[in-house]
Amino acid sequence: MRVAVVKAAFDDDAGVWFVEKSDLEGLRVEGETFEAFRQNVADATVDLLAGGGPQDVVIEIVAHIFVRSAVAA
């Protein structure tokens, strides 16, 4: 079984999750929600690995997002 790690980040300006780094060469997807992003990663992985014979791939998505909060002094 192959394990592929995908590092996801959230772009505040664009309002989308995107692939920041990936073990899957050529993986370039985004999604407006994390669930949409997750599904797009799964769908794109099938397309990227098609033709390479049967493979069992586990995709580990590591996500980070920054949250800013104003605190009164």
BAVEXMI-882503 format. One record per atom (N, C-alpha, C): x, y, z; residue in three letters. Coordinates in steps of 0.1 Angstrom, whole numbers, plus 5000, padded with zeros to 4 digits. Last residue first. Example, Ala and Ser with C-alpha at 12.3 -4.5 7.8 and 13.67 -1.06 7.14 Angstrom:
! residues 2
512849785071SER513749895071SER512950005079SER513249435078ALA512349555078ALA513249675078ALA
***
This chain:
! residues 73
493954555247ALA495054565257ALA494454605270ALA491954325230ALA492054455236ALA493154455247ALA492854135203VAL492654125217VAL492854265223VAL491753985174ALA492154115180ALA491854105195ALA493053705158SER492053755167SER492553885173SER493353485130ARG493753605137ARG492653655146ARG494453175122VAL493253245127VAL493753365134VAL495552975095PHE495853075106PHE494553145109PHE495752625089ILE495052755087ILE495352845098ILE496652325074HIS496852425084HIS496152555080HIS496551965071ALA496052105068ALA496452205079ALA497451685054VAL497851765066VAL497451915063VAL496151395044ILE496051535041ILE496351605055ILE497151105030GLU497151175043GLU497151325040GLU495850855012ILE496250995011ILE496051055024ILE496750545001VAL496150615012VAL496750755011VAL496250334973VAL496850454978VAL496050514990VAL496850064955ASP496150104967ASP496850214974ASP496650014920GLN497350064932GLN496350094943GLN496949864889PRO496249874901PRO497149924913PRO498550084864GLY498249954870GLY497549974883GLY498750334855GLY499950274861GLY499750144867GLY496450434846GLY497350374836GLY498550314842GLY496150684870ALA495450594860ALA496550554850ALA497150874887LEU497750744888LEU497150644878LEU495651104881LEU497151114881LEU497750974880LEU492951024886ASP493451064873ASP494951064871ASP493150974914VAL492650864904VAL493150894890VAL493751224922THR494651114924THR494351004915THR491451374917ALA492651404909ALA493751294911ALA489751264937ASP489451254922ASP490651274914ASP491051344961ALA490751204958ALA490551184943ALA491051624958VAL492351554959VAL492151404955VAL488351674958ASN489051704946ASN490451634946ASN487651594984GLN487151514973GLN487851544960GLN489051794998ARG489351655000ARG488851564989ARG487752024989PHE489152004986PHE489551854987PHE485251985000ALA485351994985ALA486851964981ALA485951995027GLU485351875021GLU485451875006GLU486852255029PHE487852155031PHE487252015025PHE485652465002THR485552405015THR486552295017THR486652524977GLU486052634985GLU485852584999GLU489752384966GLY488352364969GLY487852474979GLY492152264942GLU491752354953GLU490252324955GLU495152104929VAL493752124931VAL493452224942VAL497551944916ARG497252084917ARG495752104917ARG499951714914LEU498651734920LEU498451884923LEU502451664903GLY501451714894GLY500051744901GLY503251394924GLU503651484914GLU502551534905GLU502451354956LEU501851314943LEU502251424932LEU503251464978ASP504051354973ASP503551304960ASP502951824979SER502451694978SER503451594973SER501952144991LYS503052054988LYS502451914988LYS499652284990GLU500852364992GLU502052274988GLU496652284974VAL497752204977VAL499052284978VAL494052484991PHE494952444980PHE496052354984PHE490952634998TRP491952545003TRP492752504990TRP489952974994VAL490052834990VAL491152764997VAL489853264993GLY488853185000GLY488753034996GLY491753434984ALA490953364974ALA489853284980ALA492653535009ASP492353624999ASP491353554988ASP493353295024ASP492253395029ASP491753485018ASP493952985016ASP494253115011ASP493053215014ASP495052725035PHE493952805032PHE494352935027PHE496752415025ALA496752545032ALA495452625027ALA498052085028ALA497052175024ALA497052305032ALA500051835017LYS500051945027LYS499052055021LYS499751495015VAL499351625008VAL499351735019VAL501451195011VAL501151305020VAL500851435012VAL500550865005ALA500950994999ALA500551105008ALA501450535007VAL500950645014VAL501450775008VAL500650224992ARG501350344991ARG500650454999ARG500949885000MET500050005000MET500950125000MET
***
